[in-house]
Amino acid sequence: MVYFNRNNSELFCEDISLAAIARSVGTPAYIYSAGSIRANIGLFAKAFSAVPNTICFSIKSNSNLSVLRLVAQCGAGADIVSGGELFRALKAGLDPKKICYSGVGKTADEIRFALRSGILMINVESQAELELIAALARESGTVAPVALRINPDIDAHTHEFTTTAKKENKFGITLELAVNLYKQARDDDFLDPIGLDVHLGSPILTLDPYARAFDVCAKLIGELRALNIAIKVLDIGGGFGIRYNDETPFTPEQFAGLAVPFVKSLNCALIIEPGRFIVGNAGVLLTSITYCKQTPHGKLFYICDAGMNDLIRPPLYGSYHGIEPVILPAGGRRLVADVVGPICESSDFFAKDRSLPECKAGDVLAVMSAGAYGFSMSGNYNSRPRAVEVLVDGGNFSVIRKRETYEDLIRGE
Ligand SMILES: *Cc1c(COP(=O)(O)O)cnc(C)c1O
């Protein structure tokens, strides 16, 4: 099922017209489809039903509490990368036993918070971190369940900013060092090395980097078991690509076709950490055109009321997002335009030289595939209040985060 669909000239999210939502809550506005989020989690749940598994939604992709509640209702857990994300996860009612904690720079306070909360495991990224976790676990009289995040030196062919498993990246532990650290963890009364973790980067469009990662993990798990280190959980990370433009990503079933035999032969539980795949195509950013600006040099700019503070992916990664008027203008003429924001930076754009239906000031555009790394990466640059967030479920919609006010901007100053 497609959750964003055109009915005659009007674009709908599930059963609700996006133009109607824009009239009701204003723009810029992030709109998410609950049905789409449920369906995407369901695809993974179905694909992996043959093996013990936990779907740990990567909270950094979209951390709105209502979205997290929905994820919890679907039986999924969370992959977190900060104390703030742990706070959100617990507030939303996510089961701590389904939470794993990644990231290269966990502070002592964050580690204490994780230990206190009884999460499933901490994914450790360095020797210094492992030793700090051991010391803090000892201090609090607990045993810390850990996985080591290895760096298998695999190129996942993503943007250089979002590849994470090459040897020059800051993430993970080299294979040689990992064996020694696992032994250190095995011999420490306050560490329980239950897992092995790897995350290759994002978005990944082919299965072969994962196949290579599974090979590396299978070999390492064998080595570790021979050393009396019983790895029970294999966390293969996230990064599953989605269709932004004309990509043809693999499906959860195809991924499971690769993963399930490995997991069965290794006799362990599987964790996957999808973020983008769950929410990316479940959300759009609505923005109104404030001005149409035609330069004497023949350039047309649609200047919108959303900017790079609302959605930074195009300037940050050169990302493509589809752009569609929520109501198709009559006439059918198309023009080539740059779709830009109001911010005082030339990097403030959503699309360049894009062929679009001819629009006029006041028209509402939907920036598609904006559910992941959209609002969660947004900020207040140029003292711009952040956008309202809306969740659509069938024929209903509700505001799940109010638009910020000017007063919100100066809180705490
Ligand atoms: C960002 C991240 C993910 C999620 O990546 P997606 O592309 O959103 O699936 C998963 N695991 C870790 C460790 C991450 O940093």
The ligand as a Gaussian input file, in Angstrom:
#p B3LYP/6-31G(d) Opt

LIG

0 1
 C       22.373000       5.906000      12.333000
 C       22.537000       4.515000      12.804000
 C       21.623000       3.523000      12.443000
 C       20.456000       3.777000      11.529000
 O       20.784000       4.057000      10.211000
 P       19.576000       4.118000       9.148000
 O       20.214000       4.465000       7.873000
 O       18.637000       5.180000       9.611000
 O       18.954000       2.778000       9.129000
 C       21.779000       2.267000      12.981000
 N       22.810000       1.976000      13.818000
 C       23.720000       2.904000      14.175000
 C       24.815000       2.525000      15.101000
 C       23.622000       4.197000      13.680000
 O       24.534000       5.105000      14.027000

